[in-house]
Amino acid sequence: YVTAIAGNADSGGAAAKIRTGGVTPEAFPTPRHVAEFIHACAAAQVPFKATAGLHHPVRGEHRLTYEANSPRGVMHGFLNLFLAAALARARRLDVAATVAVLEDTSPDSFRFTDDGASWRNHTIDLVSLAKVREAFALGFGSCSFDEPVEDLKGLGLL
């Protein structure tokens, strides 16, 4: 689908979309699948957005719905996703390393400064990060506004 968008001269600002979760564990694509999607978009110069399942900044196990007896599953983190995309696009991080960013469950692996961001020893400057955000990794949808904000506050990022 990514190549179809890229090959359509009439796409007029069209972007790809990846569904990154749902209400069952099976609804979550593997980190490998997400990494391959990111790289396909980067290769075709197609921007993307992500929807579903991105309630938390960093990958981890969480309840999949707001019901008390909700099943639990590993959810992708939106910081993982967007830093993986930024590093893949701007720093040419390969698929295996992109998978590693997506799989990381340690908040300490992600650093943010006035100059940019980093995952472990891979860095991206603020100007490059802004370009990726503007023209490649466009945004994400979440069923919750409060969860992402509260989690970011808990990590000291807000």
Backbone torsions as a table, in degrees:
resi	resn	phi	psi	omega
1	TYR	NA	-34.3	-179.5
2	VAL	-61.6	-43.7	-179.8
3	THR	-67.7	-30.7	176.8
4	ALA	-65.0	-41.3	177.1
5	ILE	-64.9	-45.3	-178.3
6	ALA	-64.1	-35.7	-176.7
7	GLY	-83.8	-4.7	-178.0
8	ASN	-95.5	105.9	-178.3
9	ALA	-62.8	-21.8	-178.7
10	ASP	-93.9	14.7	-175.5
11	SER	-65.8	-23.0	172.3
12	GLY	46.8	54.4	178.8
13	GLY	86.4	12.7	178.5
14	ALA	-64.7	151.5	179.0
15	ALA	-134.7	158.4	174.7
16	ALA	-84.0	160.0	177.8
17	LYS	-135.4	135.8	175.1
18	ILE	-116.8	133.8	175.0
19	ARG	-90.7	119.4	-172.5
20	THR	-106.2	15.1	178.6
21	GLY	174.8	-166.7	-178.9
22	GLY	176.2	-156.0	-175.9
23	VAL	-99.6	4.0	174.7
24	THR	-131.3	151.7	179.3
25	PRO	-57.2	-32.4	-178.5
26	GLU	-68.3	-17.6	-178.2
27	ALA	-76.0	-10.4	-177.3
28	PHE	-92.2	121.3	176.8
29	PRO	-67.5	154.5	178.5
30	THR	-69.1	156.5	174.5
31	PRO	-56.2	-35.8	178.5
32	ARG	-62.0	-44.9	179.3
33	HIS	-61.0	-44.5	179.7
34	VAL	-64.0	-43.2	178.9
35	ALA	-61.7	-43.1	178.9
36	GLU	-64.3	-37.9	175.8
37	PHE	-61.8	-48.2	179.1
38	ILE	-56.8	-46.4	-178.2
39	HIS	-68.7	-35.4	176.2
40	ALA	-64.2	-43.3	177.3
41	CYS	-63.2	-43.5	179.9
42	ALA	-62.7	-45.0	-178.8
43	ALA	-63.6	-36.8	-178.3
44	ALA	-89.8	-1.8	-177.4
45	GLN	56.7	44.1	178.8
46	VAL	-110.8	123.1	176.6
47	PRO	-70.5	163.6	179.8
48	PHE	-144.7	162.8	168.8
49	LYS	-131.1	162.5	-178.8
50	ALA	-123.2	144.0	178.2
51	THR	-134.4	156.1	172.3
52	ALA	70.5	130.4	171.1
53	GLY	81.4	2.3	-178.0
54	LEU	-102.0	62.7	-177.9
55	HIS	-89.4	-17.6	-171.6
56	HIS	-125.2	148.1	-177.6
57	PRO	-65.9	-39.2	-173.5
58	VAL	-122.3	141.0	-179.9
59	ARG	-51.3	138.6	178.0
60	GLY	179.8	173.5	178.8
61	GLU	-86.6	130.5	-177.9
62	HIS	-146.3	166.3	170.4
63	ARG	-66.8	142.3	-175.7
64	LEU	-89.3	-15.8	174.7
65	THR	-137.2	-178.7	179.5
66	TYR	-92.6	2.6	177.4
67	GLU	-71.7	146.3	-178.3
68	ALA	-61.1	-34.9	-178.4
69	ASN	-100.9	25.3	-177.2
70	SER	-60.0	142.8	170.7
71	PRO	-65.1	157.1	177.9
72	ARG	-110.4	154.3	177.2
73	GLY	-164.1	168.3	177.6
74	VAL	-82.2	123.7	-179.0
75	MET	-108.3	143.2	174.5
76	HIS	-66.2	150.1	175.3
77	GLY	-98.8	140.9	-179.3
78	PHE	-71.2	-29.3	173.8
79	LEU	-67.7	-41.5	176.1
80	ASN	-55.5	-51.3	-175.4
81	LEU	-60.6	-50.4	-173.8
82	PHE	-75.3	-33.1	175.7
83	LEU	-72.3	-36.6	174.9
84	ALA	-60.2	-44.8	179.7
85	ALA	-64.2	-43.7	-179.5
86	ALA	-63.3	-44.4	-179.8
87	LEU	-69.2	-36.6	178.5
88	ALA	-66.4	-42.6	-176.7
89	ARG	-76.8	-51.1	-172.2
90	ALA	-88.0	-27.9	-176.1
91	ARG	-114.9	5.9	176.8
92	ARG	56.2	37.7	174.6
93	LEU	-60.2	133.8	-178.1
94	ASP	-75.8	172.8	-175.6
95	VAL	-60.8	-43.8	-178.7
96	ALA	-61.1	-43.0	178.7
97	ALA	-69.8	-34.6	176.4
98	THR	-63.2	-41.9	175.2
99	VAL	-58.6	-43.2	-179.3
100	ALA	-61.2	-40.2	176.7
101	VAL	-62.3	-45.8	-178.1
102	LEU	-64.7	-31.5	-177.9
103	GLU	-84.5	-13.5	-173.5
104	ASP	-66.8	128.5	179.8
105	THR	-107.7	5.0	-177.4
106	SER	-99.2	114.9	176.5
107	PRO	-58.1	-27.3	-179.0
108	ASP	-68.3	-15.1	178.4
109	SER	-74.7	-16.3	-175.4
110	PHE	-108.0	126.2	-178.8
111	ARG	-126.8	142.3	179.2
112	PHE	-132.7	130.3	179.1
113	THR	-132.4	178.2	175.8
114	ASP	-66.7	-17.6	-177.7
115	ASP	-95.7	-14.8	-178.3
116	GLY	157.4	-150.5	-177.3
117	ALA	-141.0	160.7	176.7
118	SER	-149.4	153.5	169.1
119	TRP	-123.4	118.8	-174.1
120	ARG	49.6	-118.8	-177.5
121	ASN	-101.6	13.5	178.2
122	HIS	-101.8	122.5	-176.5
123	THR	-119.6	157.4	174.2
124	ILE	-140.5	132.3	-178.2
125	ASP	-76.5	163.0	-174.4
126	LEU	-61.8	-39.4	179.9
127	VAL	-64.0	-46.1	178.6
128	SER	-64.6	-40.0	178.5
129	LEU	-61.4	-42.8	178.6
130	ALA	-64.2	-39.6	178.5
131	LYS	-64.2	-41.9	178.0
132	VAL	-62.7	-44.0	-179.2
133	ARG	-64.5	-37.3	-177.6
134	GLU	-74.8	-35.7	-169.6
135	ALA	-124.9	-0.4	-176.7
136	PHE	-133.4	-71.6	179.3
137	ALA	-91.9	90.9	-165.7
138	LEU	-77.0	-35.2	-177.2
139	GLY	167.5	-177.2	177.9
140	PHE	-145.7	156.2	175.5
141	GLY	-107.5	141.5	177.7
142	SER	-136.1	143.8	176.6
143	CYS	-68.6	-16.2	-175.8
144	SER	-126.1	135.8	169.9
145	PHE	-89.3	-38.2	-173.8
146	ASP	-68.8	-43.2	-177.5
147	GLU	-57.4	-52.5	179.2
148	PRO	-59.0	-41.8	-179.0
149	VAL	-65.1	-47.3	-179.7
150	GLU	-62.5	-41.8	178.7
151	ASP	-63.9	-41.7	177.6
152	LEU	-63.5	-38.8	175.3
153	LYS	-62.9	-42.7	179.6
154	GLY	-61.8	-29.9	178.0
155	LEU	-86.3	-2.4	-178.8
156	GLY	77.0	19.9	-178.4
157	LEU	-96.0	-11.1	174.2
158	LEU	-127.5	NA	NA
